[in-house]
Each structure stands twice: as C-alpha cells, then as structure tokens.
Amino acid sequence: MTELRKDPIIGRWVIIAKERGRRPSDFLTLVEEKKEQFSPFAPGNENMTPPEIYAIRPENTPPNTPGWTLRVVPNKYPALRVEGELNPRGEGIYDMMNGIGAHEVIIETPDPEKKLEELELPAIHNVVRTYKLRIEDLKRDIRLKYILVFKNHGHLAGATLKHAHSQLIATPVVPKRVVEEMTGSKTYYKLKERCIYCDIIRQELKDNIRVAFEEEHFIAIEPFAARVPFETWILPKKHMSHFETSNDTELHHLALTLKTVLKKLNRALQSPPYNFVIHTSPIQEERKSYYHWHIEIMPKLTNVAGFEWGSGFFINPTPPEDAAQFLREISV
C-alpha cells in the first residue's frame, strides 16, 4: 500500500508508492550516455580557465601550468562575484542586494576520463580536504554567510562538462533549505535536548533496515522519507555542526565512505547522473548542539512533474528500505 511519510527534520511529506515497486533495473532507460568532448580542464589547457586559486602540484611547477593533481579556479561564468558591495535595498515590498559572493570550481583530477569514485583514496581525500580549506579561507570574508559545496555529475544532473569537478558557491544569505533544516533541528532540540540527526543515526543503526553502508566514523542511509529512489545521506557518527571542523582522519574516512557509496550506486544503477550537496552550518556562526552536517546524494532517476511542483510532495516509487538492502548487498 502507498504510504505518506513525514520528514522528521523539516516536516516535508513524501509519497512512497510501494505498489510501483521500482527496482534498479527499471531506471536504466533513463540513464544517459554523453559522448566524449574536449575538456578545458585538462592539463595543457590551463589558459582556458581563470587563474588558479589553489592547486596541489609539485613545488617546482609554477601556477597555471601542467603537473597538478587538483586545481581550484573561479567559475568562468560565476553566479556571484567577490568584488563589490552588498548594497541591500528595497523597491516597495521587494528586497534585493548586489550579487556578492564567490563561485569556484574544484577540478578533481587531471584525467578527463576518471570519475570521482574511480580515483585512488588519497586523491578523493585531497578533494574533500580542499573543500575544507576553501571554506576556511572564504569564511574570513564577513560578508559571506553560507558556503554550499555541491557536485553535478552527468548532463541530466546539470553538469556541462564531463571532466570530474565539483563546485562551491558562497552566498551573503543562508539558503532557505538550510534554514528549514536548522529550524526543524532547533525545535526538536528544544523539546528533547538532543540532536535529531544523532537520534536518526542511533535509530537507523538499531533498526538496520535503511543503512546502506557503515564504517568507523560515518554512516550512509536511505532516509525514511526519501524524496527520490536511492536518495542517500552520509553523516558523521560524531556530532559535528560544521564540515570544516573535520580533522584529517575524519576526512580520510569521509573519502572512503564517499568512494564506497558512489561505487555502490554506480553498480546498482549503471552509473546514473546525480547531484550531491554538503549541508553544513552557516560559516559565521558558532558550533551548534542541534545541527549536524551531512551530505545528500540525489540520483536523477525520476522526473519532477506538475503534481510535485504544485503540491511540494515528492513521489518515490522505491521504498528506502528496499534501496538500502540492495546497496548493502553490492560488493565494491
């Protein structure tokens, strides 16, 4: 029977359409194959990107030349720019400000054919460590309130280039979705004096029906009110409100978990397009007892249509319990 499930954090309802019972093989026709293309991110094409902000390269190689293993550059077509003043203002009932922020691209590998999860573990460790370093650097700009790290993989997920990369956008306001999570988490904390994410981790470990992967420092789950088939969350087991406070050991284990989960999703779904985002606390705020940073991975397997847009409900034809069991059984 179809179920309505309520997200315990923000109160969003989803429809779990169990009678549709779609398994991984049912989604394969939606997966795209994109032909190889020229990559401006490849070594030798450094002049085709803005000058690098950060790079991992041998000491004897100058900036913006080949030899690097990871590069960070400003987005050539940024959503927001660092230069200028915010100048908040209003026109009647409408509020606005200048598009101040930052938009950076993390080029994860010099090899245009490699996917993130196909890299060796130290290389993935370098990627997540770079996220931390860039957040620490940008948070010194007090105009910026939030930094969202995200990855679009595949054309259907919004990627314009096949070459493995992720992005970072710093904004002068906290995104609505994060505000909703923080508000819901704070309400729960006031009621129970516990972090809701920590409680979710404890319950999922106890029930063991929505756990897709677990290791020493991290857990990957299919959330109870999953919006889409095989939606996956990665959470640190230790309470941490800010991603950038992760130490190097924790980042190593995050790299291992991310590599494992993405490889499982690839094998289950034949390398689907996906998005992932890191939800963390606002950068100018202190440690929070009620909020818990996490990664949300969203494979692009179904289309959002009129009912979803009009109602705010998502319809998920694959129960998260089934998805978790399938992922647990896949060896990588």
Summary of the structure (lengths in Angstrom):
residues: 332
radius of gyration: 20.1
end to end distance: 33.1
largest distance: 63.9
contacts: 1015
relative contact order: 0.17
helix: 32%
strand: 22%
